Amino acid sequence: MVDFASDVPFHDVPAKLREHYGFELSPEIIRRITLCHAQRANDFVKEADSLPDSPGVEMLIAEADGGMIPIVTFDENSEETDKRKTRQVCWREARLCFSRDVNNISGIFRATLQSTNETGDMWFSTAVEAGMGSSTKVHCIGDGALWIKEQSDRIFADQGSYLVDFYHVSDYLAAASPVFNKDSPREWLHEQQKLLKEGNLYLVLQNLERHLYGNQNPEEESVRSCYR
């Protein structure tokens, strides 16, 4: 039941229970049971505030990301008998982080709706649980969001390094490519991707700099974003 309720809205779970197990429960009962299990899971998790006194594993892979999700609230102080009429929907960023030993495919995950600093603290906890110690190197991967890089620097410091993943780098390059080759932007994109795969990051940066610091006017925002 909790697995279903984690995948789909509560009101869709009764149909799944009927299909798989031959019985139904009301969405409200399902909601209460799911939230009870979620609280138990939250109480079970112990967050770390310092590194263990050991060298730890040799290297960890660590990632973080965020995505907007809709949050539904009701005005509990309203005199309206039908609470649905007081419903409001807002969007908040849910942030996910995880760490794993480079030799282990299973990772340690955390997720939260709280601040970026609290996300960073959770990220540190996943690393400690995954085996981080005083000598562990942490290879962090993420998209172009600044908060991920900032938290990587804050919690892993000199033990960590940060890499924007190839998929998102390619997105930025694709957006900038028409500026450099209007007739065949994909050709320019593939050239830059090839340079990156060969480790020639600074050649890609130089190609972007020719536009940023050349005589072209006005500067393209897509190029500035890609360069950043």
Beta strands, then each sheet from edge to edge (+ up, - down):
strand 1: 59-73
strand 2: 88-101
strand 3: 108-112
strand 4: 137-142
strand 5: 160-164
sheet 1: 3+ 2- 1+ 4+ 5+
end
